[in-house]
Amino acid sequence: MTHSPATQQYREKQAGDLRPGDFVYPPGDGPAAEIAGIEVQNDDYGVAALLLVTMVDGGSVRIAVGSSVPVGDAAGAGVGADSTDADSVGADSVDGIGADSAPDSSTSAEGGPDASTEPAVVVPPRPETPPTDTRPSAEELALIPEPDGTPEAVVSAAAANHKGKNGVQVLADRLTKGINTKSGSCLRDLSNLAFDLCIVLRDPDHALAVADLLNVLPFDGNLDRWASIERALALSSFICREAGQSDRAAVYEKLLRAPESQEEDPFKARINARVRQRSLNEPNLYDKEIFRAIDNGNHEAERDWRFLRLEALMFLRAHGGSKTIGEDELARRISNELESVRA
């Protein structure tokens, strides 16, 4: 007799933990079905996104990699259950099972060696422990000095050394009216000011002081605000490493990577890590845009694109490099882009 899965004993299991031989309840009111095989389907970025699960009875279901599904055991599928229906129904059921099981057993016996030689495509098991917390300790955070006065005073002091520089003065005038760390536009202005001070005006000390107003802000889940903080952290790491302050640079780098350890679900954390590593291995360095600007003789556009490339390279270096671009190569390319942007 067929029962709804809601009336049977079952438990939930992560899609990434499913294996051939497990019994899963398909959508609807049907009994649990045994899994015969699992095919992983990737998205356009090459990351596992969907599992195509094929059942022993020929059916199939599609399951998102991050979801949980109800699973049972052989009893939930009706295998080995005692018959409680009429004798005629029981006889028909036994005959049906016998007729169906004979070809299956012979097929499995004949196909056993072949099945053992063909690798099964399954999702690797989830990590046993959550991702490691990369946030710096209180002692390490102490390496970042307290601001000298209010945030507005820090901005005013930085701009006072560069009177006549319109870009810096425009940003400073907006910021000194009041800095709101909950405002994405305000954080972008602070980040842009720090970059202008360091890259354009070659004033790393004031640039670092302005960037530190952002560096101490935590990741609150808002990616727009975090983008400005991330830029400031990458710039601060670059400034400190150029000045020989490797310990302080390491603190900024830990803060940069801190959001990566906040995902508590190990399976989702593993998927996020794969996507992140792919972006690090294949970064967008704006090659096409730069070459197009060069071909068109548009020097202003070329400088803007090179500025974005410089930011991307600084982020890669602060993150520890990638599998395709090493530390030495990153340092060389950053030096080249600095010369191009400052020229």
N, C-alpha and C positions, 0 to 999 in steps of 0.2 A: 504494500500500500504506500502511495506517494504522500509524503508530508511536506509542508512548507518548511524551508530552512529556519524560519522563526520559531517553529515548534520543536526543533531538534537541537541537540547539543553541538555547538560549534565554537570555534575561537577565531580570532582575527590574526592574520599574518601579513607581514610586509611583502609587497609584490616582488621585491628583490630577493626574498628568501625562498620563493617557490622553486620546487624541483620536480622533475618527472617522477611520478609515483605518488605525489601528494594528491589529496582529494579536495577539490574546491567546489563551492556552490556557485553555479552560474547564475546570472540574473533571472529572476522569475521564481517559480515555486518548485522547480525540479530538484531532484536529489543531488547529492555531491557526486561529481564526476572525476575520474582519475586522469591526471595530466600525463599525456604521452610525450609532449615536447614543448619547448619554449623557444621562440624566436625573438631576438631583440631588434627593434626598429629604431634607428637613430633619427634625430631631427636634422635640419639643414646645417647645423654646426658640428655634426658628428658626435653628439652626446645622446646617450640612451634616453629615449622618451616614451616608448611604448613597448609592451610585451604582447606578442601574439601567442596565446596559450592554446595548444591543440589537445583535445581530449582523446582518450582511448576509443570512445564511441564515435569519433569522427567530428564532433562539434568543436567549436573554437570560440574564444572570447578575447577581447582586447582589454588590457589593463595598463593604466598609467603607472610609470615606474615608482612614483612616490606614494601610491595609494595602498590601503590595507584591504584585504579581501577575506571573506569568511571561508574557513577551511574546516574539514571534518575528517573522518576516518572511513575505513571500509564499511563499517556498520551503517554510517550515514548514507552510503551509496546503495544499501540494500544487499551487500555482498555477505553471504553467510547468515542472513536473517531467517528466523523460523517463520514458516508459512502459517497464517491464521485465517486464510480465506477458505472458500468451499473447495471440496476435493477436486472438482473438475478444473477450477481455476488454478489450483496448486499443480495439478498434473500438467496443464498447459504451460505453466511457468517453468516447471522442471524440464519439460521437453524443449522449451525455447532456450533455456539456459544451456542445456546440453548441446543443442544444435549450434548455438553461437560460440560456445566455449571451445568446442573441438577444433574448428579451423583456427581459432586464435592461438590455442596451445601449440598446434602443429606449426603455425606460422612463426610463433616466437621461438620454437625449438630450431626451426630451420634458419630463421634470421638472426639467431643469437650471436653467432660469431661476427656477422656483418655489423650488427648494432654496436658491438663492443669496439669495433675499429673506427666507427664514425664519431668524431667529436661532437658533443652536444653543445649547442649555443645557449648558454644560460648567463644570467647576471651574477657577478661575483657576490659572495656573502658580504653583509654589512660589517664594518669594523666593530670589534668588541667594545671599544671605549670611545667616548666622545672626542672630538678634536681637541688638541692641546690648547690651553689658554695662553695666548701670546702677549697679553697685556703686561706692561712694565710694572715693577714693584714700586712701593712708596719711595724707597731709597733711590731708585733710578729716576723717578719723576722729580726728585729734588734737584737733579742736574739742570732742570729747566728753571731759570731764575724768575722770580716774581716781577711783574711789570713795574716800571718806574713811574708810579702815579696811575691815574685813571687811563682806560683805553684811549679816550680822546686826547689825553696829554701825550701819550706815546705817539699817536699819529701826528700831532702838532709838532713834536720835537723832530720827527723824521722829515716832515715837509719843510721845516725851518731851514734846513741845510741845503735846500734845493729850490730857492726862490727863482722865479722866472721859468721854471719847468712846468708848462701848462698842464701836462697829463697828471703829474703828481699833485699839483695845486687843486685841480678840479676834484680829484678823488678825496683829497684831504678836506676840502671845504664841505663836501657831503658828509664825510664821516665825523667831523668834529661837531656837527649839529646833534649827534647822539648815535651811539653804536648799539644796535639791537641784534644780539646773537641769534635770535629766532627768525631774523629776516634773511632770506636767501640772497637778496640783492646786496644787503649790507656785507655779508660774508664774501660775496664775489668782489666787492670793492676793496675789502681788506686784502684779499688774495692778489688782486691785480696790482695794488699798491706795493705789496711785498716784492712781486716779480719785477715791477718797474724799477724799484730801488736797487735791487740786486743785479738784474741783467742789463738794464739800460744805463742806469746812473752809477753802477759799480759801487754801491754802498751796502755791503753785506751786513754790517752791524745793525743799521737801522732796519734793514729788510728782515733780519732775524727777530728783532724786537717786535715788529708789526706781525710777523708770522706767528709768533708765540701767543698772540691774542687769540688765534684760531687753534693752535696746536693742542691746547688744553681742553678743547670742547669735545665731549664724548659723541660717539655715533648713536643717533637717536632713531635710526631707521629711515630718515629722510635722505634719499640719495642726492637730491639737488643741493641741499646744504652740505652734505658730506663731500661732494665733489670739490668745493672750495677748500674745505679743511684738508682733504687729501693732497691738493696742489701745494698747500702751505707746508705740509709735513715733508713732501718730497723735496721742496726747495730748501727747507731747513736742514734736512739730511745732507744735501749737496753742500750747503754753506759750511756746515760743521766738518765734513770730511775734507773739504778744501783747506780748512783752517787747522786740521790735525786733531780735532775734538771727536775722536772716534766713539768714545763712550756716550757722549751726548747725541751723536748721530744715531747710534744704535737704539736710543730711547725713542727718537722720532720714527724710526723704522718699525719698532714694535707697535707704536700707536697706529701707524699706517696699516699694519696687518691685523690689528685687534678685531675689527668686525668679522673677519673670516672665521674666528673661533666662537662666535656667538650662536651659531646654529646648533641646537641641542639634539636634533634628530641625526644620528650618524649616517643614515642612508642619504638624506638630503645634503648633508655636509660633504659626502663623497662626490655627489653629482656636482655640487657647487665648485669643489676643488678641481674637478676635471674641466669645467667651463673656464675657470680662472686660469688654469695652467695653459689651456689652449690660447687664451688671449695674451698671455705672457710670451708664449712661443711664437705667436703670429701677430705681433703688435701692429697697429695702424700707425705708420710713420709718415703718412701723407706724401709718399713718393710721386704718385700721379699728379697730385695738385701742385707740387713744387715744380715738376718738369713742365707742366702746362704753363705755369706762370713764367718760367724761364723762356719757353718757346715764344710766348706772347710779349716778352720784354716788359712784363709788369713787375717791377722790382718791389713795389709796396706789397702786392699780394704774395710775392715770394717770401718776403720777410715775415709776413703774418703766418704763413704756413710753416716756415722754419721755426717760428716761435712755438707753435703747437707741437712740432716734432721734438723740440728741446724739452718741453714739458713731459712728453711721453717717455723720452729717454731718462729723464730724472726720476720719473716714477718707477721705471724698470730697475734702475740702479738702487733706489731706496727699497724696493721689494726684494732685492737679492739677485737680480738678473733673471735669465731664463735659460732654457735648454738650448736655445739657438743663438743667443747673444751673451757672451761672457762678460765678466767685470771689466777686463782690460779693454775690450772692444767698446763697451759702453762708455768708459772714460774717454777713449779717443774720439768717439762720435759726439759726445757732449762738448768736448773742447772745440771740435770743428764747427758745430752749430753755434756755439757762443761767439766765435769769430765772425760767422756769417751774419748773425743777428745784430751784433754790435758794429759791424762795418758801416 
